Amino acid sequence: MKTGYSVSKEIANPFLVRQRDPGRLRGLWRLVAIVLPFAAAVFAYTWVHEQGLEAGYRIEALEQRLEDLLQEERLLELEATRLTRPERLSALALEQLGMAPPTLDQMIFLNSESASLVRAGTVSEAAQ
C-alpha cells in the first residue's frame, strides 16, 4: 500500500552552498606538520646519499686519470731513455751531423797545473 509518505522526491537545489569545516582545515595542517619533517628528512638523506655517490664516481674517475697519466709518464721516460742512449746519439752524430771522433792533432793535452786552473775556472781566454 502506497501512502503519500513513502514516495521519495528528488530535491534539486543548485543554490545550496556548503560551508567549509574549520576543523577539517586544522586537521590538514596537523597532518602536514607531522609529515613534512619526515619528508624533509627523507629528501635530505636522499640528497646526501646521491652527493656521496657522485663524489665517489668523481674520485674513481680521477684515480683512473692519475693511473693513465702515470702510465703515460712511464712510457715517456722509457722513450726518453731509448732516445738518449749513447750508441744512438753516436750514430746520429756520425750519420746526420757528419761528426767524427777527434784526431790527435785536434786534441789539447793539459798538464796537472793547467788542469787545476781549468777546474778552478781561472784560465783566461788568451791562455786557452
Buried (B, 14 or more C-beta within 10 A) or exposed (E): EEEEEEEEEEEEEEEEEEEEEEEEEEEEEEEEEEEEEEEEEEEEEEEEEEEEEEEEEEEEEEEEEEEEEEEEEEEEEEEEEEEEEEEEEEEEEEEEEEEEEEEEEEEEEEEEEBEEBEEEEEBEEEEE
